[in-house]
Amino acid sequence: MRISTTSCLCPFLVCLCFIQRCGGASHHVPTKVPSKNQTKLANGETEVHHRPKRGWIWNQFFVLEEHMGPDAQYVGKLHSNSDKGDGSVRYILSGEGAGTIFIIDEVTGDIHATKSLDRERKTHYVLHAQALDRNTEEALEPKSEFIIKVQDINDNAPKFPDGPFVAMVPEMSEVGIIRTALANMDREAREHYTVVIQAKDMAGQVGGLSGSTTINITLTDVNDNPPKFPQNYQLYVPESAQVGKPVGKIKANDEDLGINADIRYSIINSEGANMFSISTDRDTREGIISLKKPLNFERKKTYTLNIEGVNTHVDPRFSYLGAFKDTATLKITVGDVDEAPVFSMDYYIMDVYENSPSGTEVGAVTARDPDSRNSHVSGVIYTTQPLDREDMPWHNITVMASEVNPSLLSHVPVTVQVLDVNDNPPEIATEEEVIVCESSRPGQVIQTVTAVDKDDFANGQRFSFALPSQLPVNPNFTLKDNEDSTASIIARRRRFNHLTQELYELPIVVWDSGEPLLSGTSTLTLRVCPCQRHGRIRMCQGEAFLSSAGLSTGALIAILLCIVILLIVVLFITLRRSKKEPLIISEEDIRENVVTYDDEGGGEEDTEAFDIIALRNPAAAEELKFRRDIRPEARKHCGPPCSHRSPSVELDEVDVHEFIKQRLVEADMDTSVPPYDSLQTYAYEGQGSPTGSISPVDSPGTHSEQDFNYLDDWGPQFQKLAELYGDPESDVTT
């Protein structure tokens, strides 16, 4: 089989087509002749040894891309050694593009490409060739595979796949890959540039193709321009402008961008800095001018401000260009405005004495019109009624001043202090009940009292105390002025008994040291009760019991109610039982000295059975004549011949009616009895033994010199024993 081509494309393709030859010569594959693999048999036939036939081995063909001729492009030729040229061999082509792109002449085996091929789309095609006997359709050669490669030509120009490009280069930059063509390129003069780049293949030789792209270059900013004020400024500000509020704006221009154009403003002269302040607006880069102090047209009509603008971010590379700052002058004209009156002070403090009559002058306020000179106006404040410092020591009022135009008003606060005069008498300060222990001794301090005064400290906070001089000497208590604004209540008698008298009243006079001198009388109530000592605190025995038991007032009331209900029930049961007893009792039932009778008047028969002496007891009656709140005088003792006799007259012959009447009067006049009706019982026990009493109280003889006063501290259980063994002389009432 023979493969041949018409021409050679270029010298470097020879290595690829090892069977191809230039100058139109064709290569012939070896013909199909008996080889060493065949053995001739005796019958004249040959034995075929199975070895590949070198005449039907295919390599590859080449075809140029982009063929534009009118005829189909010749690719190559298939040839079998069995082909004698008589047309008995038929060639068949199959595979990629067979019959559409590549066609074969069945008789000659010539292969042609009917379409223009593009190597960039498909570089090669794989096909299969067969040689058949045209008459028998038997395969003369085994089916063979070969490749048709598409040969490349320079038909694609260079391309930039990612174009156009964008680049950013800082202005004033040094060389880079893309070099600047001009020195000191200035962004402020021109910011954007467009560069076209061309690429050529074949090293730029003739016949090569080229492609181009665009690069957009932007110069980024650096701080190479200082701020500049375009001019000097003038500003009008009315004198009514509010302090702290903006009154105007000023701006310096900077050709740079971003932080390179940030500016800090400041007022550099003292005249302007004292009255105005300036700050920077971050968005607009303007200087905002605000008022620091109130303006006054009548005092100053113009102000001059020297304002400086400085870049906050300076690039040291461009320090040679000079200072990155600039200054400007701002002239402010103050406008005249009709203003409200102005008080001479921001607030006033005045004072006036309490109890001053209505119409008393307190003080004056002064206001002026700031728009004119010599326009001072005063307002006088008077009282409309007497003031009481103890009720309200301070008064806050507001004074208003206005011009003819009622909308122009001014207000000023005025504080009036009410001064104190000594118009309140002092009083005894007692918040707790004064307790008098039953075991109190003469000279013992019952309680120390103090005084209070509603007046100011300067008017009488030094107090003096005394008992009322117009009253008789108090036999129970006396008062001692401690000369330190306190006084002590002192007992004058020995022992008190709450059953005899529980409450005492003690009037006390107290003076202050004010001008004028004032005094007041306070009456204290003293309560007598058995005491228990808890350290230095004295408590009534009943209170101490309740306190230790932890009983509340509600619990105590509940207990008392239960006791009352129980008593009522017992009384009811007793009454019912008494009704069951017989009304008539035998006359022989004499119960001691009590005679009972059941009639409404027995006449003389009653008097015979009733002993009238039982209604009186002369000794007991005489003892009741003495005051129950004062112990009697010390008993006088005499020798054995003397017998103890009552100092009262003998009452043996006193009429019973007169005796009872006398006791009734004594009961009505006695202030120590409870404020309700009580049962008075009288009994006659006789005149006693003529030999006298054997009680140690009335026994003659010398008393022991031993001091039994310590028995007072042993508690109420030893109270009776303390009375028996106490010093008789201490019982004398002073």
Residue pairs with C-beta under 8 A, 6 or more apart in sequence:
1 29
1 55
1 56
1 78
1 79
1 80
1 81
1 131
1 141
2 26
2 27
2 28
2 29
2 77
2 79
3 19
3 20
3 26
3 27
3 29
3 58
3 59
3 61
3 76
3 77
3 78
3 79
4 20
4 25
4 26
4 27
4 76
4 77
5 17
5 20
5 26
5 61
5 62
5 74
5 76
6 24
6 74
7 22
7 24
8 14
8 17
8 20
8 21
8 22
9 62
9 64
9 151
13 20
13 62
13 151
14 20
14 22
16 60
16 62
17 59
17 60
17 62
18 59
19 27
19 29
19 59
20 27
21 27
26 77
29 54
29 55
29 56
29 57
29 79
29 81
30 54
30 55
30 81
31 55
31 81
32 53
32 55
32 80
32 81
32 82
33 81
34 46
35 51
36 49
37 48
37 49
37 50
37 51
38 46
38 47
38 48
38 49
39 46
39 47
39 49
40 46
40 47
41 47
53 141
53 142
55 80
55 81
55 141
56 80
56 81
56 131
56 141
56 142
56 144
57 144
58 129
58 144
58 145
58 146
59 146
59 147
60 124
60 146
60 147
60 148
60 149
61 75
61 76
61 111
61 146
61 147
61 148
61 149
62 75
62 148
62 149
62 150
62 151
63 73
63 75
63 113
63 117
63 148
63 149
63 150
63 151
64 73
64 117
64 150
64 151
64 153
65 116
65 117
65 118
65 119
65 150
65 151
65 152
65 153
65 155
66 116
66 117
66 118
66 153
66 155
67 73
67 113
67 116
67 117
68 116
72 103
72 112
72 113
72 114
73 112
73 113
74 110
74 111
74 112
75 102
75 111
75 112
75 113
75 148
76 110
76 111
77 108
77 109
77 110
77 111
78 91
78 93
78 104
78 109
78 111
78 129
78 131
79 109
80 89
80 91
80 109
80 131
80 140
80 141
82 89
82 131
82 140
82 141
83 89
83 109
83 131
87 107
87 134
88 133
88 134
88 135
89 107
89 131
89 132
89 133
89 134
89 140
90 106
90 107
90 131
90 132
90 133
90 134
91 104
91 105
91 106
91 107
91 108
91 109
91 129
91 130
91 131
91 132
92 104
92 106
92 129
92 130
92 131
92 132
93 99
93 102
93 103
93 104
93 111
93 127
93 128
93 129
94 127
94 128
94 130
95 125
95 126
95 127
95 128
95 145
96 125
96 126
96 127
97 125
97 127
97 148
98 104
98 127
100 114
100 115
101 113
101 114
101 115
101 117
101 125
102 111
102 112
102 113
102 114
102 125
102 127
102 148
103 111
103 112
103 114
104 110
104 111
104 112
111 148
117 150
118 150
119 150
119 151
119 152
119 153
120 156
122 150
123 149
123 150
124 147
124 148
124 149
124 150
125 147
125 148
125 150
126 145
126 147
127 145
127 146
127 147
127 148
128 143
128 144
128 145
128 146
129 143
129 144
129 146
130 139
130 141
130 143
130 144
131 139
131 140
131 141
132 138
132 139
132 140
133 139
133 140
154 201
154 202
154 207
154 208
154 209
155 209
156 209
157 201
157 209
157 210
157 211
158 199
158 200
158 201
158 209
158 210
158 211
159 211
160 197
160 199
160 211
160 212
160 213
163 213
163 214
163 215
164 213
164 214
164 215
164 216
165 213
165 214
165 215
165 216
166 215
166 216
166 217
166 218
167 178
167 215
167 216
167 217
167 218
168 217
168 218
168 219
168 220
169 176
169 178
169 180
169 217
169 218
169 219
169 220
170 219
170 220
170 221
170 222
171 185
171 186
171 187
171 219
171 220
171 221
171 222
171 224
172 184
172 185
172 186
172 222
172 224
173 180
173 185
178 195
178 215
178 217
185 219
186 219
186 224
187 219
187 220
187 221
187 222
188 225
188 255
188 256
190 219
191 218
191 219
192 216
192 217
192 218
192 219
193 216
193 217
193 218
193 219
194 214
194 215
194 216
194 217
195 214
195 215
195 216
195 217
196 212
196 213
196 214
196 215
197 212
197 213
197 214
197 215
198 210
198 211
198 212
199 210
199 211
199 212
200 208
200 209
200 210
201 208
201 209
201 210
202 208
202 209
221 256
221 257
221 258
221 260
222 256
222 260
222 315
222 317
222 318
223 256
223 260
223 261
223 311
223 313
223 314
223 315
223 318
223 324
224 256
224 315
224 318
224 321
225 254
225 255
225 256
226 254
226 311
226 321
226 322
226 323
226 324
226 325
226 326
227 252
227 253
227 254
227 261
227 263
227 309
227 310
227 311
227 324
227 325
227 326
228 252
228 253
228 254
228 326
229 250
229 252
229 253
229 307
229 309
229 326
229 327
229 328
230 252
230 253
231 328
232 328
232 329
232 330
232 331
233 248
233 250
233 328
233 329
233 330
233 331
234 330
234 331
234 332
234 333
235 247
235 248
235 289
235 330
235 331
235 332
235 333
236 332
236 333
236 335
237 247
237 248
237 291
237 295
237 332
237 333
237 334
237 335
238 295
238 334
238 335
238 336
238 337
239 294
239 295
239 296
239 297
239 334
239 335
239 336
239 337
239 339
240 295
240 337
240 339
241 247
241 291
241 295
242 291
243 291
243 292
243 293
243 294
244 290
244 291
244 292
245 290
245 291
246 288
246 289
246 290
247 276
247 289
247 290
247 291
247 332
248 289
248 330
248 332
249 286
249 287
249 288
249 289
250 265
250 278
250 286
250 287
250 289
250 307
250 328
250 330
251 284
251 285
251 286
251 287
252 263
252 265
252 287
252 309
252 326
252 328
254 260
254 261
254 263
254 285
254 311
255 261
259 312
259 313
260 311
260 313
260 315
261 285
261 311
262 280
262 285
262 311
262 312
262 313
263 280
263 285
263 287
263 309
263 310
263 311
263 312
264 280
264 309
264 310
264 312
265 278
265 279
265 280
265 287
265 307
265 308
265 309
266 278
266 307
266 308
266 310
267 273
267 276
267 277
267 278
267 305
267 306
267 307
267 308
268 306
268 307
268 308
268 327
269 304
269 305
269 306
271 303
271 304
271 305
272 303
272 304
272 305
272 306
272 307
272 330
274 292
274 293
275 291
275 292
275 293
275 295
275 303
276 289
276 290
276 291
276 292
276 303
276 305
276 332
277 289
277 290
277 292
278 287
278 288
278 289
278 290
278 307
279 287
279 288
279 290
280 286
280 287
280 288
281 287
281 288
287 307
287 309
289 305
289 330
295 334
296 334
296 370
297 334
297 335
297 336
297 337
298 336
298 370
298 371
300 334
301 333
301 334
302 331
302 332
302 333
302 334
303 331
303 332
303 334
304 329
304 330
304 331
304 332
305 329
305 330
305 331
305 332
306 327
306 328
306 329
306 330
307 327
307 328
307 329
307 330
308 325
308 326
308 327
309 325
309 326
309 327
309 328
310 324
310 325
311 324
311 325
314 324
336 371
338 371
338 403
338 405
338 408
339 369
339 370
339 371
339 408
340 401
340 402
340 403
340 408
340 409
340 410
341 367
341 368
341 369
341 370
341 377
341 401
341 402
341 403
341 408
341 410
342 367
342 368
342 369
342 370
342 410
343 365
343 366
343 367
343 399
343 401
343 410
343 412
344 365
344 366
344 367
344 368
345 365
345 412
346 412
347 412
347 413
347 414
347 415
348 363
348 365
348 399
348 412
348 413
348 414
348 415
349 414
349 415
349 417
350 362
350 363
350 381
350 414
350 415
350 416
350 417
351 362
351 416
351 417
351 418
351 419
352 360
352 362
352 383
352 387
352 416
352 417
352 418
352 419
353 418
353 419
353 420
353 421
354 386
354 387
354 388
354 389
354 390
354 418
354 419
354 420
354 421
354 423
355 386
355 387
355 388
355 421
355 423
356 383
356 386
356 387
357 383
357 386
358 383
358 384
358 385
358 386
359 382
359 383
359 384
360 382
360 383
361 380
361 381
361 382
362 381
362 382
362 383
362 416
363 380
363 381
363 414
363 416
364 378
364 379
364 380
364 381
365 378
365 379
365 381
365 399
365 412
365 414
366 376
366 377
366 378
366 379
367 376
367 377
367 378
367 379
367 401
367 410
367 412
368 375
368 376
368 377
369 375
369 403
377 401
379 399
379 401
381 397
381 399
381 414
381 416
387 395
387 418
388 418
389 418
389 419
389 420
389 421
389 456
390 424
390 454
390 455
392 418
393 417
393 418
394 415
394 416
394 417
394 418
395 415
395 416
395 418
396 413
396 414
396 415
396 416
397 413
397 414
397 416
398 411
398 412
398 413
398 414
399 411
399 412
399 414
400 409
400 410
400 411
401 409
401 410
401 411
401 412
402 408
402 409
402 410
420 455
420 456
420 458
420 459
421 455
421 459
422 455
422 459
422 460
422 512
422 514
422 515
422 516
422 518
423 455
423 518
424 453
424 454
424 455
424 518
425 453
425 512
425 518
425 519
425 520
426 451
426 452
426 453
426 460
426 463
426 510
426 511
426 512
426 518
426 519
426 520
427 451
427 452
427 453
427 510
427 520
427 522
428 449
428 450
428 451
428 508
428 510
428 522
428 524
429 449
429 450
429 451
429 452
430 449
430 522
430 524
433 525
433 527
434 446
434 447
434 489
434 524
434 525
434 526
434 527
435 446
435 447
435 526
435 527
435 529
435 531
435 538
435 539
435 540
436 446
436 491
436 496
436 504
436 526
436 527
436 528
436 529
437 496
437 528
437 529
437 530
437 531
437 538
438 495
438 496
438 497
438 498
438 528
438 529
438 530
438 531
438 716
438 719
439 495
439 531
439 712
439 713
439 719
439 722
440 446
440 491
440 494
440 495
440 496
441 491
441 494
441 709
441 712
441 730
442 491
442 492
442 493
442 494
442 730
442 734
443 490
443 491
444 490
444 491
445 488
445 489
445 490
446 477
446 488
446 489
446 490
446 491
446 526
447 488
447 489
448 482
448 486
448 487
448 488
448 489
449 465
449 486
449 487
449 488
449 489
449 508
449 524
450 463
450 485
450 486
451 463
451 465
451 485
451 510
451 512
453 459
453 460
453 461
453 463
453 512
453 514
455 512
455 514
458 514
459 512
459 514
459 515
460 512
460 513
460 514
460 517
460 518
461 485
461 512
461 513
462 485
462 512
462 513
463 485
463 510
463 511
463 512
463 513
464 481
464 483
464 510
464 511
464 513
465 479
465 481
465 486
465 487
465 508
465 509
465 510
465 511
466 479
466 481
466 508
466 509
467 474
467 478
467 479
467 506
467 507
467 508
467 509
468 507
468 509
468 521
471 507
474 492
474 506
475 492
475 493
475 630
475 733
475 734
476 491
476 492
476 493
476 496
476 504
476 629
477 489
477 490
477 491
477 492
477 504
477 506
477 526
478 489
478 490
478 492
479 487
479 488
479 489
479 490
479 506
479 508
480 487
480 488
480 490
481 487
482 488
487 508
487 510
489 506
489 524
489 526
492 733
492 734
493 630
493 631
493 733
493 734
494 631
494 726
494 730
494 731
495 631
495 723
496 528
497 528
498 527
498 528
498 529
498 530
500 628
500 629
500 672
501 528
501 628
501 629
501 672
502 527
502 528
502 529
503 525
503 526
503 527
503 528
504 525
504 526
504 528
505 523
505 524
505 525
505 526
506 523
506 524
506 525
506 526
507 521
507 522
507 523
507 524
508 521
508 522
508 523
508 524
509 519
509 520
509 521
510 519
510 520
510 521
510 522
511 517
511 518
511 519
512 518
512 519
527 540
529 540
529 541
529 542
529 543
530 540
530 541
530 542
530 716
530 719
531 538
531 539
531 540
531 541
532 538
532 539
532 540
532 541
532 544
532 715
533 713
534 544
539 547
541 716
546 556
551 559
583 598
584 598
585 596
585 598
589 596
593 611
593 614
594 614
595 609
595 610
595 611
597 606
597 609
612 656
613 684
614 683
614 684
615 656
615 659
615 660
615 682
615 684
616 651
616 654
616 656
616 659
616 682
616 684
617 682
617 683
617 684
617 685
618 646
618 648
618 650
618 651
618 652
618 687
619 646
619 685
619 687
619 688
620 682
620 683
620 685
621 648
621 651
621 659
621 663
621 682
622 646
622 647
622 648
622 651
623 646
624 663
624 666
625 648
625 666
626 632
628 670
628 672
629 672
630 733
631 731
631 733
633 732
634 728
634 729
634 731
634 732
635 697
635 698
637 700
637 701
638 700
639 700
640 700
643 690
643 692
644 692
644 693
644 698
651 659
659 682
660 682
663 680
663 682
664 680
667 673
667 678
667 680
692 698
693 699
696 724
697 724
703 728
704 725
707 727
708 721
708 722
708 725
708 726
708 727
709 722
709 726
709 727
711 718
711 721
711 722
711 725
711 726
712 719
712 722
714 722
